[in-house]
Amino acid sequence: MNMLENTITKCVIATNQTYTEALKKAGAFGMEEQKAAFEMTYKAVLEILSQEAQDYLTTAVGDLNVYIAQQIEAAVSNNKKELKPVKEGE
């Protein structure tokens, strides 16, 4: 499971670096772009996992699609916390 979580985290970071950051800087990161970023990340995770790994993980967690989606959201949240700049006085 750690390997899956690491894969998801790396895919979230990659999407952020290659897609999200530029759009945010341009002020163009709305709901549609958020959905696209999620789909890019989700697709990247599935492309990395072999069918054998997907079958094993489905047995372990049940609905793999839901599990991956939840882990992507958690990784995005964690990534935001790590990247949040510290304000003066904090």
N, CA and C atoms as a LAMMPS dump frame, in Angstrom:
ITEM: TIMESTEP
0
ITEM: NUMBER OF ATOMS
270
ITEM: BOX BOUNDS ff ff ff
-5.0000000000000000e+02 5.0000000000000000e+02
-5.0000000000000000e+02 5.0000000000000000e+02
-5.0000000000000000e+02 5.0000000000000000e+02
ITEM: ATOMS id mol type element x y z
1 1 1 N 0.826 -1.195 0
2 1 2 C 0 0 0
3 1 3 C 0.872 1.262 0
4 2 1 N 2.016 1.19 0.686
5 2 2 C 2.9 2.353 0.678
6 2 3 C 3.372 2.679 -0.726
7 3 1 N 3.604 1.645 -1.534
8 3 2 C 4.053 1.881 -2.901
9 3 3 C 2.969 2.63 -3.692
10 4 1 N 1.713 2.249 -3.493
11 4 2 C 0.616 2.937 -4.177
12 4 3 C 0.534 4.387 -3.704
13 5 1 N 0.622 4.6 -2.415
14 5 2 C 0.538 5.965 -1.881
15 5 3 C 1.707 6.817 -2.37
16 6 1 N 2.892 6.239 -2.44
17 6 2 C 4.052 6.962 -2.975
18 6 3 C 3.859 7.297 -4.445
19 7 1 N 3.311 6.352 -5.201
20 7 2 C 3.037 6.583 -6.624
21 7 3 C 2.046 7.725 -6.794
22 8 1 N 0.993 7.706 -6.004
23 8 2 C -0.024 8.76 -6.077
24 8 3 C 0.588 10.111 -5.721
25 9 1 N 1.367 10.158 -4.662
26 9 2 C 1.999 11.415 -4.249
27 9 3 C 2.908 11.952 -5.348
28 10 1 N 3.707 11.084 -5.955
29 10 2 C 4.602 11.518 -7.026
30 10 3 C 3.822 12.009 -8.237
31 11 1 N 2.71 11.361 -8.552
32 11 2 C 1.885 11.807 -9.682
33 11 3 C 1.234 13.155 -9.388
34 12 1 N 0.8 13.37 -8.158
35 12 2 C 0.227 14.667 -7.758
36 12 3 C 1.278 15.762 -7.913
37 13 1 N 2.481 15.498 -7.43
38 13 2 C 3.56 16.485 -7.532
39 13 3 C 3.888 16.771 -8.99
40 14 1 N 3.939 15.732 -9.812
41 14 2 C 4.245 15.917 -11.236
42 14 3 C 3.177 16.753 -11.923
43 15 1 N 1.91 16.477 -11.645
44 15 2 C 0.824 17.267 -12.236
45 15 3 C 0.918 18.716 -11.784
46 16 1 N 1.227 18.906 -10.524
47 16 2 C 1.357 20.261 -9.994
48 16 3 C 2.468 21.015 -10.718
49 17 1 N 3.607 20.372 -10.899
50 17 2 C 4.749 21.028 -11.523
51 17 3 C 4.55 21.269 -13.017
52 18 1 N 3.894 20.346 -13.693
53 18 2 C 3.782 20.458 -15.155
54 18 3 C 2.5 21.125 -15.64
55 19 1 N 1.507 21.263 -14.775
56 19 2 C 0.214 21.778 -15.225
57 19 3 C -0.342 22.858 -14.291
58 20 1 N -0.475 22.527 -13.035
59 20 2 C -1.188 23.379 -12.094
60 20 3 C -0.487 24.7 -11.805
61 21 1 N 0.807 24.65 -11.514
62 21 2 C 1.534 25.863 -11.115
63 21 3 C 1.438 26.968 -12.16
64 22 1 N 1.624 26.633 -13.425
65 22 2 C 1.584 27.649 -14.48
66 22 3 C 0.201 28.281 -14.577
67 23 1 N -0.831 27.459 -14.466
68 23 2 C -2.193 27.997 -14.537
69 23 3 C -2.505 28.886 -13.339
70 24 1 N -2.039 28.478 -12.166
71 24 2 C -2.265 29.312 -10.977
72 24 3 C -1.567 30.653 -11.108
73 25 1 N -0.344 30.648 -11.619
74 25 2 C 0.392 31.899 -11.803
75 25 3 C -0.314 32.816 -12.783
76 26 1 N -0.978 32.223 -13.777
77 26 2 C -1.702 33.001 -14.774
78 26 3 C -3.111 33.367 -14.298
79 27 1 N -3.483 32.899 -13.119
80 27 2 C -4.817 33.17 -12.598
81 27 3 C -5.899 32.44 -13.359
82 28 1 N -5.549 31.292 -13.935
83 28 2 C -6.478 30.561 -14.79
84 28 3 C -6.736 29.149 -14.291
85 29 1 N -6.727 28.946 -12.976
86 29 2 C -6.927 27.609 -12.424
87 29 3 C -8.29 27.53 -11.761
88 30 1 N -9.308 27.321 -12.598
89 30 2 C -10.683 27.235 -12.116
90 30 3 C -11.13 25.793 -11.948
91 31 1 N -12.428 25.603 -11.834
92 31 2 C -12.997 24.266 -11.607
93 31 3 C -12.675 23.295 -12.738
94 32 1 N -12.788 23.738 -13.972
95 32 2 C -12.502 22.851 -15.102
96 32 3 C -11.039 22.413 -15.104
97 33 1 N -10.157 23.329 -14.775
98 33 2 C -8.729 23.007 -14.725
99 33 3 C -8.425 22.067 -13.553
100 34 1 N -9.149 22.243 -12.446
101 34 2 C -8.986 21.338 -11.312
102 34 3 C -9.404 19.924 -11.687
103 35 1 N -10.52 19.819 -12.398
104 35 2 C -10.986 18.506 -12.859
105 35 3 C -9.978 17.882 -13.815
106 36 1 N -9.436 18.693 -14.711
107 36 2 C -8.443 18.191 -15.66
108 36 3 C -7.186 17.721 -14.932
109 37 1 N -6.761 18.462 -13.917
110 37 2 C -5.576 18.08 -13.139
111 37 3 C -5.828 16.752 -12.427
112 38 1 N -7.011 16.606 -11.863
113 38 2 C -7.353 15.351 -11.207
114 38 3 C -7.314 14.198 -12.202
115 39 1 N -7.937 14.372 -13.347
116 39 2 C -7.973 13.317 -14.365
117 39 3 C -6.57 12.967 -14.854
118 40 1 N -5.724 13.969 -15.039
119 40 2 C -4.341 13.716 -15.456
120 40 3 C -3.613 12.873 -14.413
121 41 1 N -3.8 13.213 -13.169
122 41 2 C -3.144 12.493 -12.082
123 41 3 C -3.68 11.067 -11.981
124 42 1 N -4.979 10.93 -12.035
125 42 2 C -5.626 9.618 -11.947
126 42 3 C -5.147 8.706 -13.077
127 43 1 N -5.125 9.242 -14.271
128 43 2 C -4.686 8.467 -15.435
129 43 3 C -3.213 8.067 -15.292
130 44 1 N -2.386 8.968 -14.807
131 44 2 C -0.962 8.672 -14.622
132 44 3 C -0.772 7.541 -13.612
133 45 1 N -1.541 7.552 -12.531
134 45 2 C -1.448 6.491 -11.526
135 45 3 C -1.807 5.146 -12.157
136 46 1 N -2.913 5.102 -12.883
137 46 2 C -3.341 3.839 -13.492
138 46 3 C -2.353 3.349 -14.545
139 47 1 N -1.715 4.264 -15.266
140 47 2 C -0.735 3.861 -16.269
141 47 3 C 0.493 3.219 -15.63
142 48 1 N 0.824 3.638 -14.427
143 48 2 C 1.985 3.088 -13.726
144 48 3 C 1.682 1.699 -13.158
145 49 1 N 0.459 1.493 -12.686
146 49 2 C 0.098 0.221 -12.062
147 49 3 C -0.141 -0.858 -13.115
148 50 1 N 0.508 -1.988 -12.941
149 50 2 C 0.254 -3.123 -13.829
150 50 3 C -1.14 -3.668 -13.542
151 51 1 N -1.66 -4.469 -14.458
152 51 2 C -2.973 -5.078 -14.232
153 51 3 C -2.934 -5.981 -13.002
154 52 1 N -1.82 -6.677 -12.828
155 52 2 C -1.658 -7.548 -11.655
156 52 3 C -1.73 -6.731 -10.367
157 53 1 N -1.068 -5.577 -10.356
158 53 2 C -1.099 -4.704 -9.178
159 53 3 C -2.513 -4.189 -8.94
160 54 1 N -3.202 -3.798 -10.008
161 54 2 C -4.574 -3.31 -9.868
162 54 3 C -5.486 -4.402 -9.303
163 55 1 N -5.31 -5.64 -9.784
164 55 2 C -6.128 -6.751 -9.282
165 55 3 C -5.859 -6.999 -7.802
166 56 1 N -4.581 -7.001 -7.422
167 56 2 C -4.206 -7.215 -6.023
168 56 3 C -4.789 -6.106 -5.143
169 57 1 N -4.619 -4.859 -5.575
170 57 2 C -5.092 -3.726 -4.778
171 57 3 C -6.616 -3.706 -4.668
172 58 1 N -7.304 -4.134 -5.714
173 58 2 C -8.768 -4.215 -5.663
174 58 3 C -9.196 -5.216 -4.598
175 59 1 N -8.472 -6.327 -4.517
176 59 2 C -8.754 -7.319 -3.478
177 59 3 C -8.489 -6.726 -2.094
178 60 1 N -7.434 -5.947 -1.974
179 60 2 C -7.043 -5.389 -0.681
180 60 3 C -7.946 -4.254 -0.209
181 61 1 N -8.357 -3.36 -1.134
182 61 2 C -9.093 -2.16 -0.717
183 61 3 C -10.546 -2.126 -1.159
184 62 1 N -10.934 -3.035 -2.002
185 62 2 C -12.296 -3.012 -2.526
186 62 3 C -12.342 -2.21 -3.813
187 63 1 N -13.004 -1.087 -3.791
188 63 2 C -13.127 -0.248 -4.987
189 63 3 C -11.852 0.567 -5.18
190 64 1 N -10.999 0.093 -6.067
191 64 2 C -9.704 0.743 -6.29
192 64 3 C -9.874 2.162 -6.82
193 65 1 N -10.86 2.376 -7.683
194 65 2 C -11.07 3.712 -8.244
195 65 3 C -11.383 4.735 -7.154
196 66 1 N -12.24 4.367 -6.238
197 66 2 C -12.59 5.269 -5.127
198 66 3 C -11.374 5.482 -4.242
199 67 1 N -10.635 4.422 -3.957
200 67 2 C -9.461 4.528 -3.103
201 67 3 C -8.427 5.473 -3.718
202 68 1 N -8.164 5.301 -5.006
203 68 2 C -7.19 6.171 -5.679
204 68 3 C -7.666 7.615 -5.652
205 69 1 N -8.941 7.84 -5.925
206 69 2 C -9.486 9.205 -5.915
207 69 3 C -9.323 9.834 -4.538
208 70 1 N -9.613 9.084 -3.487
209 70 2 C -9.469 9.612 -2.125
210 70 3 C -8.005 9.916 -1.812
211 71 1 N -7.117 9.047 -2.247
212 71 2 C -5.693 9.255 -1.976
213 71 3 C -5.143 10.444 -2.768
214 72 1 N -5.652 10.659 -3.966
215 72 2 C -5.236 11.842 -4.738
216 72 3 C -5.644 13.105 -3.988
217 73 1 N -6.882 13.144 -3.519
218 73 2 C -7.352 14.319 -2.779
219 73 3 C -6.517 14.538 -1.519
220 74 1 N -6.189 13.463 -0.817
221 74 2 C -5.362 13.586 0.389
222 74 3 C -3.966 14.086 0.043
223 75 1 N -3.397 13.572 -1.042
224 75 2 C -2.053 13.995 -1.447
225 75 3 C -2.044 15.455 -1.879
226 76 1 N -3.086 15.89 -2.567
227 76 2 C -3.192 17.295 -2.968
228 76 3 C -3.256 18.175 -1.722
229 77 1 N -4.06 17.779 -0.758
230 77 2 C -4.182 18.542 0.482
231 77 3 C -2.845 18.611 1.217
232 78 1 N -2.166 17.484 1.33
233 78 2 C -0.852 17.458 1.986
234 78 3 C 0.161 18.31 1.237
235 79 1 N 0.117 18.245 -0.086
236 79 2 C 1.045 19.016 -0.919
237 79 3 C 0.813 20.515 -0.717
238 80 1 N -0.441 20.917 -0.612
239 80 2 C -0.761 22.33 -0.379
240 80 3 C -0.211 22.796 0.961
241 81 1 N -0.344 21.96 1.981
242 81 2 C 0.139 22.312 3.314
243 81 3 C 1.655 22.466 3.31
244 82 1 N 2.343 21.565 2.601
245 82 2 C 3.801 21.608 2.55
246 82 3 C 4.311 22.817 1.782
247 83 1 N 3.561 23.258 0.774
248 83 2 C 3.995 24.355 -0.075
249 83 3 C 3.522 25.716 0.412
250 84 1 N 2.659 25.735 1.414
251 84 2 C 2.096 26.992 1.908
252 84 3 C 3.202 27.854 2.501
253 85 1 N 3.342 29.082 1.997
254 85 2 C 4.38 29.965 2.541
255 85 3 C 4.054 30.391 3.974
256 86 1 N 5.066 30.543 4.754
257 86 2 C 4.893 30.996 6.14
258 86 3 C 4.833 32.517 6.142
259 87 1 N 3.81 33.059 6.794
260 87 2 C 3.638 34.506 6.884
261 87 3 C 4.452 35.024 8.06
262 88 1 N 4.848 36.279 7.951
263 88 2 C 5.595 36.904 9.049
264 88 3 C 4.766 36.863 10.321
265 89 1 N 5.439 36.582 11.41
266 89 2 C 4.757 36.534 12.687
267 89 3 C 4.211 35.167 13.045
268 90 1 N 4.311 34.182 12.135
269 90 2 C 3.798 32.842 12.44
270 90 3 C 4.896 31.973 12.976
